[in-house]
Amino acid sequence: MDKERVNLPLNEIPASWYNVLADLPKPLPPPLHPGTGQPLTPGDLAPIFPMALIEQEMSGERWIPIPQEVRELYKIWRPTPLVRAVRLEKALKTSCRIYFKNESVSPAGSHKLNTALAQAYFNKKEGVRRLSTETGAGQWGSAMAFACQLFGLGCTIYMVKSSYHQKPYRRSLMHIWGAEVFASPSERTNAGRGILAADPDTPGSLGIAISEAVEDAATHGDTKYTLGSVLNHVLLHQSVIGLETKRQLEMIGETPDVLIGCVGGGSNFGGFSMPFLAEKLANPKLRLVAVEPSACPSLTKGLYAYDFGDTAKLTPLVKMYTLGHTFVPEGIHAGGLRYHGTAPIIAHLAKLGIIEAKAYTQNAVFEGALQFARTEGFIPAPETAHAIRAAIDEARKDDGKCIVFNYSGHGHFDMSAYDAHLAGDLEDYEHPEEKIAEALQHLPKVG
């Protein structure tokens, strides 16, 4: 078998999603009601989510069947290829074997469509007419716009203001697929108006955009909210990435030594790495590496504590590594990684020492992206480039290991970021410790 490009047949698209909650070595701390501080009930989530997704969020079942209609739509681009980066290996003069799972081949250009289709399907089944959501760099927004188009749903997207202006063509993609898109914070919601009144020049943040999207859903009876990362059911849907990767590695007789993914909220890293949890627990030498920007260092500098998922404190409290729900990072080009917290599952496993985290500055990340593009040809999204940077650093150890990373999306709409890096105009940000400390002072007094 060709080991440079490993393809699976259509009939090997996973038939079920893998739920890592069934196999955690210690139970996940429960989400809490923002008003009472008591463990969340299904009824608490009903105003913003359909019951099928609430059941998945709280399920302890190891395998959740993928509806046939969703599985058929996965055939548009799944299974995705596992590719060996032989030209990058040669350039690095390394004895390591480097593979990447190419999730950029979806219509939206990223892994986000794996859960967008599922969420749109379950909302449609329960009679929802419109979905509201937020997006950072635009990968999630474009995936949700396409999914809503397929299921005949309205779609309203609150896009972080800095990315709204940096990435106009991702916005165009959402418009092509019928979504309405607003720069966040906006004048459309109480949350947005309040933040603009306090800081008219704010670059926005995912926390702010989440507040607007949740408020939109909660105040319209025909609308539900969708989230592209963080929550358990999102990582569940993304498990198709890791399940396919496991099968592809088995086909060529490879056993991974290092699995790498970028982390904002944690959806692509979780979906890619969580299906390998049993292997990690059996073999502590297997490394699961989460990579984030130094401008938004949730895992590497955040506090493990209960916090709100949004700025306006509308969401449940979840235990995660957080920089504080009031934290507003610099307007770096990896807009999808500008989130103040992390998925509770990812944070829990980091706290247990099962996964490790690294942080990089923008220019180091783009240097890795250029080396990858100039050898393998694919131009990565700034978010994806964080995983590439870490993979290159691992390969330079020249220790013969098998390195696999998730190529979570392409950078075809991120050319201004590459232009800035090539011109020497891209700034590196190390978020000041005092600003992190100030934001952490606003954590809720629970847990």
C-alpha positions as a Markdown table, in Angstrom:
| # | Residue | x | y | z |
|---|---|---|---|---|
| 1 | Met | 0.0 | 0.0 | 0.0 |
| 2 | Asp | 1.1 | 3.6 | -0.8 |
| 3 | Lys | 2.2 | 5.1 | 2.5 |
| 4 | Glu | 2.4 | 8.7 | 1.2 |
| 5 | Arg | -1.3 | 9.2 | 0.8 |
| 6 | Val | -3.7 | 6.9 | 2.6 |
| 7 | Asn | -7.4 | 7.0 | 1.5 |
| 8 | Leu | -10.3 | 5.1 | 3.0 |
| 9 | Pro | -13.3 | 4.0 | 0.9 |
| 10 | Leu | -16.6 | 5.7 | 1.4 |
| 11 | Asn | -18.0 | 2.7 | 3.4 |
| 12 | Glu | -15.4 | 3.3 | 6.1 |
| 13 | Ile | -16.8 | 6.7 | 7.1 |
| 14 | Pro | -17.4 | 6.0 | 10.8 |
| 15 | Ala | -20.9 | 4.8 | 11.6 |
| 16 | Ser | -20.8 | 6.2 | 15.2 |
| 17 | Trp | -19.2 | 9.1 | 17.0 |
| 18 | Tyr | -16.8 | 8.3 | 19.8 |
| 19 | Asn | -17.7 | 9.8 | 23.2 |
| 20 | Val | -14.6 | 10.1 | 25.3 |
| 21 | Leu | -16.7 | 10.8 | 28.5 |
| 22 | Ala | -17.2 | 7.0 | 28.7 |
| 23 | Asp | -13.4 | 6.4 | 29.2 |
| 24 | Leu | -12.1 | 9.4 | 31.2 |
| 25 | Pro | -10.0 | 8.1 | 34.1 |
| 26 | Lys | -11.8 | 10.6 | 36.4 |
| 27 | Pro | -15.3 | 12.1 | 35.8 |
| 28 | Leu | -15.6 | 15.5 | 34.2 |
| 29 | Pro | -16.6 | 18.3 | 36.7 |
| 30 | Pro | -20.3 | 19.1 | 36.0 |
| 31 | Pro | -21.3 | 22.3 | 34.3 |
| 32 | Leu | -23.2 | 24.6 | 36.7 |
| 33 | His | -26.2 | 26.9 | 36.3 |
| 34 | Pro | -25.0 | 30.5 | 36.1 |
| 35 | Gly | -27.7 | 31.7 | 38.5 |
| 36 | Thr | -27.8 | 29.0 | 41.1 |
| 37 | Gly | -24.4 | 27.4 | 40.9 |
| 38 | Gln | -26.1 | 24.0 | 41.0 |
| 39 | Pro | -25.3 | 21.2 | 38.4 |
| 40 | Leu | -27.0 | 21.9 | 35.1 |
| 41 | Thr | -30.1 | 20.0 | 34.1 |
| 42 | Pro | -31.3 | 19.2 | 30.5 |
| 43 | Gly | -34.1 | 21.7 | 31.0 |
| 44 | Asp | -31.7 | 24.5 | 31.7 |
| 45 | Leu | -30.2 | 24.1 | 28.2 |
| 46 | Ala | -33.6 | 23.7 | 26.4 |
| 47 | Pro | -34.0 | 27.4 | 25.5 |
| 48 | Ile | -30.9 | 27.4 | 23.3 |
| 49 | Phe | -30.3 | 23.8 | 22.2 |
| 50 | Pro | -32.4 | 21.0 | 20.7 |
| 51 | Met | -33.0 | 18.1 | 23.1 |
| 52 | Ala | -31.0 | 15.6 | 20.9 |
| 53 | Leu | -27.9 | 17.7 | 21.3 |
| 54 | Ile | -28.5 | 18.2 | 25.0 |
| 55 | Glu | -28.8 | 14.4 | 25.4 |
| 56 | Gln | -25.4 | 14.0 | 23.5 |
| 57 | Glu | -23.9 | 16.7 | 25.7 |
| 58 | Met | -24.7 | 14.7 | 28.9 |
| 59 | Ser | -24.4 | 11.2 | 27.5 |
| 60 | Gly | -22.0 | 8.6 | 29.0 |
| 61 | Glu | -22.4 | 6.2 | 26.2 |
| 62 | Arg | -19.2 | 5.3 | 24.4 |
| 63 | Trp | -20.7 | 5.2 | 20.9 |
| 64 | Ile | -23.4 | 7.5 | 19.5 |
| 65 | Pro | -24.8 | 6.4 | 16.1 |
| 66 | Ile | -24.3 | 8.9 | 13.3 |
| 67 | Pro | -27.7 | 9.5 | 11.5 |
| 68 | Gln | -27.7 | 8.1 | 8.0 |
| 69 | Glu | -28.7 | 11.5 | 6.5 |
| 70 | Val | -25.6 | 13.1 | 8.2 |
| 71 | Arg | -23.4 | 10.2 | 7.1 |
| 72 | Glu | -24.6 | 10.6 | 3.5 |
| 73 | Leu | -23.6 | 14.3 | 3.6 |
| 74 | Tyr | -20.2 | 13.4 | 5.0 |
| 75 | Lys | -19.6 | 11.7 | 1.7 |
| 76 | Ile | -19.3 | 15.1 | 0.0 |
| 77 | Trp | -15.7 | 15.1 | 1.3 |
| 78 | Arg | -15.1 | 12.3 | 3.9 |
| 79 | Pro | -13.1 | 10.2 | 4.4 |
| 80 | Thr | -10.3 | 12.7 | 4.3 |
| 81 | Pro | -6.8 | 11.6 | 3.3 |
| 82 | Leu | -3.8 | 10.9 | 5.7 |
| 83 | Val | -0.8 | 12.3 | 3.9 |
| 84 | Arg | 2.9 | 11.7 | 4.6 |
| 85 | Ala | 4.9 | 15.0 | 4.4 |
| 86 | Val | 7.9 | 13.4 | 2.7 |
| 87 | Arg | 9.1 | 16.7 | 1.1 |
| 88 | Leu | 9.0 | 18.4 | 4.5 |
| 89 | Glu | 10.9 | 15.5 | 6.1 |
| 90 | Lys | 13.6 | 15.8 | 3.4 |
| 91 | Ala | 13.9 | 19.6 | 3.9 |
| 92 | Leu | 14.3 | 19.0 | 7.7 |
| 93 | Lys | 16.8 | 16.2 | 7.2 |
| 94 | Thr | 14.9 | 14.2 | 9.8 |
| 95 | Ser | 14.6 | 10.5 | 10.5 |
| 96 | Cys | 11.1 | 11.2 | 11.9 |
| 97 | Arg | 8.0 | 10.3 | 9.9 |
| 98 | Ile | 5.5 | 13.2 | 9.6 |
| 99 | Tyr | 1.9 | 12.6 | 8.7 |
| 100 | Phe | -1.0 | 15.1 | 8.5 |
| 101 | Lys | -4.8 | 14.4 | 8.4 |
| 102 | Asn | -6.0 | 16.8 | 5.7 |
| 103 | Glu | -9.3 | 18.2 | 7.0 |
| 104 | Ser | -9.0 | 21.2 | 4.6 |
| 105 | Val | -10.7 | 19.3 | 1.8 |
| 106 | Ser | -14.3 | 20.0 | 3.1 |
| 107 | Pro | -16.4 | 22.6 | 1.2 |
| 108 | Ala | -15.9 | 25.1 | 3.9 |
| 109 | Gly | -12.1 | 24.4 | 4.0 |
| 110 | Ser | -11.8 | 23.1 | 7.5 |
| 111 | His | -12.8 | 20.4 | 10.0 |
| 112 | Lys | -15.7 | 22.5 | 11.3 |
| 113 | Leu | -18.3 | 21.0 | 8.9 |
| 114 | Asn | -18.1 | 17.7 | 10.8 |
| 115 | Thr | -20.2 | 19.1 | 13.6 |
| 116 | Ala | -22.0 | 21.9 | 11.7 |
| 117 | Leu | -23.9 | 19.3 | 9.6 |
| 118 | Ala | -24.8 | 17.3 | 12.7 |
| 119 | Gln | -26.0 | 20.3 | 14.6 |
| 120 | Ala | -28.1 | 21.6 | 11.7 |
| 121 | Tyr | -29.6 | 18.2 | 11.2 |
| 122 | Phe | -30.7 | 17.8 | 14.9 |
| 123 | Asn | -32.1 | 21.3 | 15.0 |
| 124 | Lys | -34.0 | 20.8 | 11.7 |
| 125 | Lys | -35.5 | 17.5 | 13.1 |
| 126 | Glu | -36.9 | 19.4 | 16.1 |
| 127 | Gly | -38.6 | 22.1 | 14.0 |
| 128 | Val | -36.1 | 25.0 | 14.5 |
| 129 | Arg | -36.2 | 27.6 | 11.7 |
| 130 | Arg | -33.1 | 29.7 | 12.3 |
| 131 | Leu | -29.7 | 29.2 | 14.0 |
| 132 | Ser | -27.5 | 31.9 | 15.5 |
| 133 | Thr | -23.8 | 31.5 | 16.2 |
| 134 | Glu | -20.5 | 33.2 | 16.5 |
| 135 | Thr | -17.3 | 32.9 | 14.6 |
| 136 | Gly | -13.7 | 34.0 | 15.0 |
| 137 | Ala | -11.6 | 33.7 | 11.8 |
| 138 | Gly | -14.7 | 32.5 | 9.9 |
| 139 | Gln | -14.1 | 28.7 | 9.6 |
| 140 | Trp | -17.0 | 27.9 | 11.9 |
| 141 | Gly | -19.3 | 30.5 | 10.4 |
| 142 | Ser | -18.8 | 29.4 | 6.9 |
| 143 | Ala | -19.3 | 25.7 | 7.9 |
| 144 | Met | -22.5 | 26.6 | 9.7 |
| 145 | Ala | -23.7 | 28.7 | 6.7 |
| 146 | Phe | -23.2 | 25.8 | 4.4 |
| 147 | Ala | -24.9 | 23.3 | 6.8 |
| 148 | Cys | -27.9 | 25.7 | 7.2 |
| 149 | Gln | -28.2 | 26.0 | 3.4 |
| 150 | Leu | -28.3 | 22.2 | 3.0 |
| 151 | Phe | -31.1 | 21.9 | 5.6 |
| 152 | Gly | -33.1 | 25.0 | 4.7 |
| 153 | Leu | -32.4 | 26.9 | 7.9 |
| 154 | Gly | -31.8 | 30.6 | 8.4 |
| 155 | Cys | -28.4 | 31.5 | 9.7 |
| 156 | Thr | -27.2 | 34.5 | 11.7 |
| 157 | Ile | -23.5 | 34.9 | 12.4 |
| 158 | Tyr | -21.8 | 37.2 | 14.8 |
| 159 | Met | -18.2 | 37.5 | 13.6 |
| 160 | Val | -15.4 | 38.9 | 15.8 |
| 161 | Lys | -14.8 | 42.4 | 14.6 |
| 162 | Ser | -11.1 | 42.1 | 14.1 |
| 163 | Ser | -11.6 | 39.0 | 11.9 |
| 164 | Tyr | -14.6 | 40.6 | 10.2 |
| 165 | His | -12.3 | 43.2 | 8.7 |
| 166 | Gln | -9.2 | 41.1 | 8.3 |
| 167 | Lys | -10.9 | 38.2 | 6.4 |
| 168 | Pro | -13.6 | 39.7 | 4.1 |
| 169 | Tyr | -13.6 | 36.6 | 1.8 |
| 170 | Arg | -14.6 | 34.2 | 4.6 |
| 171 | Arg | -17.5 | 36.6 | 5.1 |
| 172 | Ser | -18.2 | 36.4 | 1.4 |
| 173 | Leu | -18.3 | 32.6 | 1.7 |
| 174 | Met | -21.0 | 32.9 | 4.4 |
| 175 | His | -23.0 | 35.2 | 2.3 |
| 176 | Ile | -22.8 | 32.9 | -0.7 |
| 177 | Trp | -24.3 | 30.2 | 1.4 |
| 178 | Gly | -27.2 | 32.5 | 2.5 |
| 179 | Ala | -26.1 | 33.6 | 6.0 |
| 180 | Glu | -26.4 | 37.1 | 7.5 |
| 181 | Val | -23.1 | 38.2 | 9.1 |
| 182 | Phe | -22.5 | 41.0 | 11.6 |
| 183 | Ala | -19.3 | 42.4 | 13.1 |
| 184 | Ser | -19.3 | 41.7 | 16.8 |
| 185 | Pro | -19.8 | 43.5 | 19.1 |
| 186 | Ser | -22.9 | 44.8 | 17.2 |
| 187 | Glu | -25.8 | 47.1 | 17.9 |
| 188 | Arg | -28.2 | 44.2 | 17.5 |
| 189 | Thr | -28.1 | 42.9 | 21.0 |
| 190 | Asn | -28.0 | 44.2 | 24.6 |
| 191 | Ala | -24.7 | 42.5 | 25.1 |
| 192 | Gly | -23.2 | 44.1 | 22.0 |
| 193 | Arg | -24.5 | 47.6 | 22.8 |
| 194 | Gly | -23.2 | 47.5 | 26.3 |
| 195 | Ile | -19.7 | 46.5 | 25.3 |
| 196 | Leu | -19.6 | 49.2 | 22.5 |
| 197 | Ala | -20.7 | 51.8 | 25.0 |
| 198 | Ala | -17.8 | 50.8 | 27.3 |
| 199 | Asp | -15.2 | 50.4 | 24.6 |
| 200 | Pro | -16.2 | 51.6 | 21.1 |
| 201 | Asp | -12.9 | 50.5 | 19.6 |
| 202 | Thr | -12.8 | 47.0 | 21.0 |
| 203 | Pro | -11.5 | 44.4 | 18.5 |
| 204 | Gly | -14.1 | 42.0 | 19.8 |
| 205 | Ser | -13.6 | 38.5 | 21.1 |
| 206 | Leu | -15.1 | 35.1 | 20.8 |
| 207 | Gly | -16.5 | 35.5 | 24.3 |
| 208 | Ile | -18.3 | 38.7 | 23.2 |
| 209 | Ala | -19.6 | 37.1 | 20.0 |
| 210 | Ile | -20.9 | 34.1 | 22.0 |
| 211 | Ser | -22.9 | 36.5 | 24.2 |
| 212 | Glu | -24.6 | 38.1 | 21.2 |
| 213 | Ala | -25.4 | 34.8 | 19.6 |
| 214 | Val | -26.8 | 33.2 | 22.8 |
| 215 | Glu | -28.9 | 36.3 | 23.5 |
| 216 | Asp | -30.2 | 36.2 | 19.9 |
| 217 | Ala | -31.3 | 32.6 | 20.3 |
| 218 | Ala | -32.8 | 33.0 | 23.8 |
| 219 | Thr | -34.9 | 36.0 | 22.7 |
| 220 | His | -36.4 | 34.4 | 19.5 |
| 221 | Gly | -38.7 | 31.4 | 19.8 |
| 222 | Asp | -37.9 | 30.0 | 16.4 |
| 223 | Thr | -34.1 | 30.2 | 16.9 |
| 224 | Lys | -31.5 | 28.0 | 18.6 |
| 225 | Tyr | -27.8 | 28.5 | 19.2 |
| 226 | Thr | -24.9 | 26.5 | 17.8 |
| 227 | Leu | -21.3 | 26.4 | 19.0 |
| 228 | Gly | -18.3 | 25.3 | 16.9 |
| 229 | Ser | -16.1 | 24.2 | 19.8 |
| 230 | Val | -15.8 | 23.8 | 23.6 |
| 231 | Leu | -18.9 | 21.7 | 24.3 |
| 232 | Asn | -18.9 | 17.9 | 24.7 |
| 233 | His | -21.2 | 17.2 | 21.8 |
| 234 | Val | -19.0 | 19.3 | 19.5 |
| 235 | Leu | -15.9 | 17.2 | 20.3 |
| 236 | Leu | -18.1 | 14.1 | 19.9 |
| 237 | His | -19.0 | 15.0 | 16.3 |
| 238 | Gln | -15.3 | 15.8 | 15.6 |
| 239 | Ser | -14.3 | 12.3 | 16.6 |
| 240 | Val | -14.7 | 11.2 | 13.0 |
| 241 | Ile | -11.2 | 12.8 | 12.4 |
| 242 | Gly | -9.4 | 10.6 | 15.0 |
| 243 | Leu | -11.4 | 7.5 | 14.2 |
| 244 | Glu | -10.4 | 7.7 | 10.5 |
| 245 | Thr | -6.8 | 8.5 | 11.4 |
| 246 | Lys | -6.5 | 5.4 | 13.6 |
| 247 | Arg | -7.8 | 3.2 | 10.8 |
| 248 | Gln | -5.4 | 4.8 | 8.3 |
| 249 | Leu | -2.4 | 4.4 | 10.5 |
| 250 | Glu | -3.3 | 0.7 | 11.1 |
| 251 | Met | -3.6 | 0.2 | 7.3 |
| 252 | Ile | 0.1 | 1.2 | 6.8 |
| 253 | Gly | 1.4 | -0.4 | 10.0 |
| 254 | Glu | 2.2 | 2.9 | 11.8 |
| 255 | Thr | 2.0 | 3.6 | 15.5 |
| 256 | Pro | 2.0 | 7.3 | 16.4 |
| 257 | Asp | 4.5 | 8.6 | 19.0 |
| 258 | Val | 3.2 | 12.2 | 18.9 |
| 259 | Leu | -0.2 | 13.6 | 18.0 |
| 260 | Ile | -0.5 | 17.4 | 17.6 |
| 261 | Gly | -3.3 | 19.8 | 17.1 |
| 262 | Cys | -3.9 | 23.5 | 17.5 |
| 263 | Val | -6.3 | 24.6 | 20.3 |
| 264 | Gly | -8.6 | 27.5 | 20.6 |
| 265 | Gly | -11.7 | 26.0 | 22.2 |
| 266 | Gly | -10.5 | 22.5 | 21.4 |
| 267 | Ser | -12.7 | 21.0 | 18.8 |
| 268 | Asn | -10.2 | 19.8 | 16.2 |
| 269 | Phe | -7.5 | 18.8 | 18.7 |
| 270 | Gly | -10.2 | 16.9 | 20.7 |
| 271 | Gly | -11.7 | 15.2 | 17.7 |
| 272 | Phe | -8.3 | 14.2 | 16.4 |
| 273 | Ser | -6.7 | 13.0 | 19.6 |
| 274 | Met | -9.5 | 11.8 | 21.9 |
| 275 | Pro | -10.1 | 8.5 | 20.0 |
| 276 | Phe | -6.5 | 7.7 | 21.0 |
| 277 | Leu | -7.2 | 8.0 | 24.7 |
| 278 | Ala | -7.1 | 4.3 | 25.4 |
| 279 | Glu | -3.7 | 4.0 | 23.6 |
| 280 | Lys | -2.4 | 7.0 | 25.7 |
| 281 | Leu | -3.5 | 5.5 | 29.0 |
| 282 | Ala | -1.9 | 2.2 | 28.0 |
| 283 | Asn | 1.3 | 3.8 | 26.8 |
| 284 | Pro | 2.3 | 7.0 | 28.7 |
| 285 | Lys | 5.1 | 7.6 | 26.1 |
| 286 | Leu | 2.4 | 8.5 | 23.5 |
| 287 | Arg | 2.3 | 12.3 | 23.6 |
| 288 | Leu | -0.9 | 14.4 | 22.9 |
| 289 | Val | 0.3 | 18.0 | 22.2 |
| 290 | Ala | -2.1 | 21.0 | 22.2 |
| 291 | Val | -0.7 | 24.2 | 20.6 |
| 292 | Glu | -2.0 | 27.7 | 21.2 |
| 293 | Pro | -0.9 | 31.3 | 20.5 |
| 294 | Ser | 1.1 | 33.2 | 23.1 |
| 295 | Ala | -1.3 | 36.0 | 22.7 |
| 296 | Cys | -4.1 | 33.9 | 24.1 |
| 297 | Pro | -2.4 | 31.3 | 26.3 |
| 298 | Ser | -5.4 | 29.6 | 28.0 |
| 299 | Leu | -3.7 | 26.2 | 28.6 |
| 300 | Thr | -0.2 | 27.5 | 29.3 |
| 301 | Lys | -1.0 | 30.5 | 31.5 |
| 302 | Gly | -4.7 | 30.2 | 32.4 |
| 303 | Leu | -6.2 | 29.1 | 35.7 |
| 304 | Tyr | -8.2 | 25.8 | 36.0 |
| 305 | Ala | -11.5 | 27.1 | 37.4 |
| 306 | Tyr | -15.2 | 27.5 | 36.8 |
| 307 | Asp | -15.9 | 30.4 | 34.5 |
| 308 | Phe | -18.5 | 31.6 | 32.0 |
| 309 | Gly | -18.0 | 30.7 | 28.4 |
| 310 | Asp | -19.0 | 34.2 | 27.3 |
| 311 | Thr | -18.3 | 37.8 | 28.2 |
| 312 | Ala | -21.9 | 38.8 | 29.2 |
| 313 | Lys | -22.2 | 35.8 | 31.6 |
| 314 | Leu | -25.2 | 34.2 | 29.8 |
| 315 | Thr | -23.7 | 30.7 | 29.5 |
| 316 | Pro | -23.4 | 27.9 | 32.0 |
| 317 | Leu | -20.3 | 27.8 | 34.2 |
| 318 | Val | -17.8 | 25.1 | 33.1 |
| 319 | Lys | -14.5 | 24.1 | 34.7 |
| 320 | Met | -11.7 | 24.9 | 32.2 |
| 321 | Tyr | -8.4 | 26.5 | 31.8 |
| 322 | Thr | -9.4 | 30.2 | 31.5 |
| 323 | Leu | -7.9 | 33.6 | 31.2 |
| 324 | Gly | -11.1 | 35.1 | 32.5 |
| 325 | His | -14.4 | 35.8 | 30.6 |
| 326 | Thr | -13.5 | 39.5 | 30.4 |
| 327 | Phe | -10.2 | 38.7 | 28.6 |
| 328 | Val | -9.9 | 40.4 | 25.2 |
| 329 | Pro | -6.8 | 39.2 | 23.3 |
| 330 | Glu | -4.9 | 41.1 | 20.6 |
| 331 | Gly | -6.3 | 40.9 | 17.1 |
| 332 | Ile | -3.9 | 38.2 | 15.9 |
| 333 | His | -4.6 | 36.5 | 12.6 |
| 334 | Ala | -5.3 | 33.1 | 14.1 |
| 335 | Gly | -8.8 | 34.4 | 15.0 |
| 336 | Gly | -10.1 | 30.9 | 15.7 |
| 337 | Leu | -7.7 | 30.6 | 18.6 |
| 338 | Arg | -8.7 | 33.8 | 20.3 |
| 339 | Tyr | -10.9 | 32.2 | 23.0 |
| 340 | His | -10.4 | 32.9 | 26.7 |
| 341 | Gly | -11.1 | 29.3 | 27.8 |
| 342 | Thr | -10.9 | 25.7 | 26.6 |
| 343 | Ala | -13.2 | 22.7 | 26.2 |
| 344 | Pro | -13.8 | 21.2 | 29.6 |
| 345 | Ile | -12.7 | 17.8 | 28.3 |
| 346 | Ile | -9.4 | 19.2 | 27.1 |
| 347 | Ala | -8.9 | 21.2 | 30.3 |
| 348 | His | -9.7 | 18.1 | 32.4 |
| 349 | Leu | -7.1 | 15.9 | 30.6 |
| 350 | Ala | -4.5 | 18.7 | 30.8 |
| 351 | Lys | -5.1 | 18.9 | 34.5 |
| 352 | Leu | -4.6 | 15.2 | 34.8 |
| 353 | Gly | -1.3 | 15.4 | 32.8 |
| 354 | Ile | -2.6 | 13.3 | 30.0 |
| 355 | Ile | -2.1 | 16.1 | 27.4 |
| 356 | Glu | 0.5 | 18.7 | 27.2 |
| 357 | Ala | 0.4 | 22.3 | 25.9 |
| 358 | Lys | 2.8 | 24.6 | 24.0 |
| 359 | Ala | 2.4 | 28.3 | 23.0 |
| 360 | Tyr | 4.0 | 30.2 | 20.0 |
| 361 | Thr | 4.2 | 33.7 | 18.7 |
| 362 | Gln | 2.8 | 34.7 | 15.4 |
| 363 | Asn | 6.0 | 35.0 | 13.4 |
| 364 | Ala | 7.3 | 31.6 | 14.6 |
| 365 | Val | 4.0 | 30.1 | 13.5 |
| 366 | Phe | 4.1 | 31.7 | 10.1 |
| 367 | Glu | 7.7 | 30.7 | 9.5 |
| 368 | Gly | 6.6 | 27.1 | 10.0 |
| 369 | Ala | 3.6 | 27.7 | 7.7 |
| 370 | Leu | 5.9 | 29.0 | 4.9 |
| 371 | Gln | 8.3 | 26.0 | 5.2 |
| 372 | Phe | 5.3 | 23.6 | 5.0 |
| 373 | Ala | 3.8 | 25.5 | 2.0 |
| 374 | Arg | 7.1 | 25.6 | 0.2 |
| 375 | Thr | 7.6 | 21.9 | 0.5 |
| 376 | Glu | 4.2 | 20.3 | 0.6 |
| 377 | Gly | 2.4 | 22.9 | -1.4 |
| 378 | Phe | -0.6 | 23.4 | 0.9 |
| 379 | Ile | -1.1 | 26.8 | 2.4 |
| 380 | Pro | -2.3 | 26.4 | 6.0 |
| 381 | Ala | -4.7 | 28.5 | 8.0 |
| 382 | Pro | -3.0 | 30.5 | 10.7 |
| 383 | Glu | -4.6 | 28.3 | 13.3 |
| 384 | Thr | -3.4 | 25.1 | 11.6 |
| 385 | Ala | 0.1 | 26.6 | 11.3 |
| 386 | His | 0.4 | 26.3 | 15.1 |
| 387 | Ala | 0.3 | 22.5 | 14.8 |
| 388 | Ile | 2.7 | 22.6 | 11.9 |
| 389 | Arg | 5.2 | 24.7 | 13.9 |
| 390 | Ala | 5.1 | 22.2 | 16.8 |
| 391 | Ala | 5.4 | 19.2 | 14.3 |
| 392 | Ile | 8.5 | 20.8 | 12.8 |
| 393 | Asp | 10.1 | 21.3 | 16.2 |
| 394 | Glu | 9.4 | 17.7 | 17.1 |
| 395 | Ala | 10.9 | 16.5 | 13.8 |
| 396 | Arg | 14.1 | 18.5 | 14.4 |
| 397 | Lys | 14.8 | 16.2 | 17.3 |
| 398 | Asp | 15.6 | 13.6 | 14.6 |
| 399 | Asp | 14.7 | 10.7 | 16.9 |
| 400 | Gly | 12.9 | 8.5 | 14.4 |
| 401 | Lys | 9.4 | 9.1 | 15.9 |
| 402 | Cys | 6.1 | 9.0 | 14.1 |
| 403 | Ile | 4.5 | 12.4 | 14.3 |
| 404 | Val | 0.9 | 13.0 | 13.2 |
| 405 | Phe | -0.8 | 16.4 | 13.2 |
| 406 | Asn | -4.3 | 17.6 | 12.2 |
| 407 | Tyr | -4.2 | 19.9 | 9.2 |
| 408 | Ser | -7.4 | 21.5 | 10.4 |
| 409 | Gly | -8.0 | 24.0 | 7.6 |
| 410 | His | -6.5 | 25.9 | 4.6 |
| 411 | Gly | -5.3 | 29.5 | 4.5 |
| 412 | His | -6.7 | 30.5 | 1.1 |
| 413 | Phe | -8.6 | 33.5 | 2.7 |
| 414 | Asp | -5.7 | 34.5 | 4.9 |
| 415 | Met | -3.4 | 36.0 | 2.4 |
| 416 | Ser | -3.2 | 39.4 | 4.2 |
| 417 | Ala | -1.7 | 37.6 | 7.1 |
| 418 | Tyr | 0.9 | 36.0 | 4.9 |
| 419 | Asp | 1.6 | 39.3 | 3.2 |
| 420 | Ala | 2.1 | 41.0 | 6.5 |
| 421 | His | 4.6 | 38.3 | 7.6 |
| 422 | Leu | 6.5 | 38.4 | 4.4 |
| 423 | Ala | 6.8 | 42.2 | 4.6 |
| 424 | Gly | 8.0 | 42.0 | 8.2 |
| 425 | Asp | 4.9 | 43.8 | 9.5 |
| 426 | Leu | 3.4 | 41.0 | 11.6 |
| 427 | Glu | 3.7 | 41.7 | 15.3 |
| 428 | Asp | 4.4 | 39.2 | 18.0 |
| 429 | Tyr | 2.2 | 39.3 | 21.1 |
| 430 | Glu | 3.0 | 37.9 | 24.5 |
| 431 | His | -0.1 | 38.9 | 26.5 |
| 432 | Pro | 1.0 | 40.8 | 29.6 |
| 433 | Glu | 0.8 | 38.8 | 32.8 |
| 434 | Glu | -0.8 | 41.8 | 34.6 |
| 435 | Lys | -3.7 | 41.8 | 32.1 |
| 436 | Ile | -4.2 | 38.1 | 32.6 |
| 437 | Ala | -4.2 | 38.6 | 36.4 |
| 438 | Glu | -6.7 | 41.4 | 36.1 |
| 439 | Ala | -9.1 | 39.4 | 34.0 |
| 440 | Leu | -8.8 | 36.4 | 36.4 |
| 441 | Gln | -10.0 | 38.7 | 39.3 |
| 442 | His | -13.5 | 38.6 | 37.7 |
| 443 | Leu | -13.9 | 34.8 | 37.9 |
| 444 | Pro | -17.2 | 33.7 | 39.6 |
| 445 | Lys | -16.8 | 32.6 | 43.2 |
| 446 | Val | -17.8 | 28.9 | 42.8 |
| 447 | Gly | -16.1 | 25.5 | 42.7 |
